[in-house]
């Protein structure tokens, strides 16, 4: 059968549809994200897993101390100096200056107490109560309003 004159002949499209091309593009993105995530886990997981395993061993005997040590060890650049089970505290050095701080962990894991961190002078560090105790300067006096004439 022939087409009437003046009507263009529609040729069949060759190749993939737009939906197939979009699907392949999405699949490539998913594979790249999966491989990138695997690389990140491979880089950071070994050190993290060692800390978790150490926590599990210690948590059986003293859960408060184990939780405090895990929290301290997850901070980069921190070195534990001394552990005092009688006083329920851990002393550690942090920062470039090597400032010594002590974390008191009594009742931390049971929820009856919060960890308290003190510096070498015995002052509490990083708590809202310590910030509230500091004197706050009074705001400057506002200028008197101009009279309306």
C-alpha positions in Angstrom: 0.0 0.0 0.0 1.4 3.4 -0.9 1.0 6.6 0.9 -1.0 9.4 -0.6 1.1 12.3 -2.1 1.8 15.2 0.2 1.7 13.2 3.5 5.2 12.7 5.0 6.3 9.2 5.7 7.0 8.7 9.4 10.1 6.6 10.0 10.4 4.4 13.0 12.7 5.7 15.7 15.8 3.8 16.2 17.6 3.6 19.6 16.5 3.7 23.2 13.6 5.7 24.6 14.0 8.7 26.9 12.8 6.6 29.8 15.4 3.9 29.3 18.2 6.5 29.0 17.0 8.2 32.3 16.8 4.8 34.0 20.4 4.0 33.0 21.6 7.4 34.3 19.9 6.8 37.6 21.5 3.4 37.9 24.9 4.9 37.3 24.3 7.5 40.0 23.2 4.8 42.5 26.3 2.6 41.8 28.7 5.6 42.2 27.0 6.6 45.6 27.2 2.9 46.8 30.9 2.7 45.9 31.6 6.1 47.5 29.8 5.0 50.7 31.7 1.8 50.8 35.0 3.7 50.5 34.1 5.9 53.4 33.1 3.0 55.6 36.3 1.2 54.7 38.4 4.2 55.8 36.7 5.0 59.1 35.0 1.8 60.3 38.1 -0.1 61.6 39.0 2.5 64.2 35.4 3.0 65.2 34.7 -0.8 65.5 37.7 -1.2 67.8 36.3 1.5 70.2 32.9 -0.1 70.1 34.3 -3.6 71.0 36.3 -2.1 73.8 33.2 -0.4 75.1 31.2 -3.7 75.0 33.9 -5.5 77.1 34.1 -2.8 79.7 30.3 -2.1 79.9 29.7 -5.5 81.5 31.6 -4.5 84.6 31.2 -0.7 84.8 28.7 0.8 82.3 29.1 4.4 83.5 32.9 4.3 83.0 32.5 2.6 79.7 30.1 5.2 78.4 32.4 8.1 79.6 35.5 6.5 78.0 33.7 5.9 74.7 32.5 9.5 74.6 36.0 10.8 75.3 37.7 8.5 72.7 35.4 9.6 70.0 36.7 13.2 70.3 39.7 13.6 67.9 43.1 14.5 69.4 42.2 13.4 73.0 44.5 11.3 75.2 43.3 9.7 78.4 45.9 10.4 81.2 44.4 8.9 84.3 41.4 6.8 85.3 40.2 6.9 89.0 37.5 4.3 89.8 37.2 5.4 93.4 36.4 9.0 92.5 34.5 7.9 89.3 36.5 10.2 87.1 38.7 10.2 84.0 41.4 12.8 83.3 42.3 13.5 79.7 44.3 16.0 77.7 42.8 17.9 74.8 43.8 20.5 72.2 47.2 21.6 71.0 48.0 23.2 74.4 47.3 19.9 76.1 44.8 21.3 78.6 43.9 18.7 81.2 40.2 18.1 81.9 38.5 15.7 84.2 35.1 14.0 83.5 33.1 12.9 86.5 30.8 10.1 85.3 28.9 8.9 88.4 25.3 7.8 87.5 25.8 8.8 83.9 24.6 5.5 82.3 21.6 5.1 84.6 20.3 8.6 83.9 20.6 9.7 87.5 23.5 12.0 86.8 25.0 14.0 84.0 28.7 13.9 83.2 30.5 16.9 84.7 33.7 18.2 83.2 36.1 20.3 85.2 39.4 21.9 84.2 42.7 21.8 86.2 41.4 24.7 88.4 38.3 22.8 89.4 35.9 25.0 87.4 33.1 23.4 85.5 33.5 23.5 81.7 30.9 23.5 79.0 27.7 23.4 81.1 24.8 25.9 80.9 25.0 26.3 84.7 28.6 27.5 84.5 27.7 30.0 81.8 24.8 31.3 83.9 27.0 31.8 86.9 29.3 34.1 85.0 28.4 37.8 85.5 26.7 39.4 82.6 27.4 43.0 81.8 24.4 45.4 81.9 23.3 46.7 78.5 24.2 50.3 77.7 21.6 52.8 78.8 19.2 53.8 76.0 19.3 57.5 75.0 16.4 59.6 76.3 13.6 60.1 73.7 13.5 63.4 72.0 10.6 65.7 73.0 7.8 66.0 70.4 7.1 69.6 69.5 
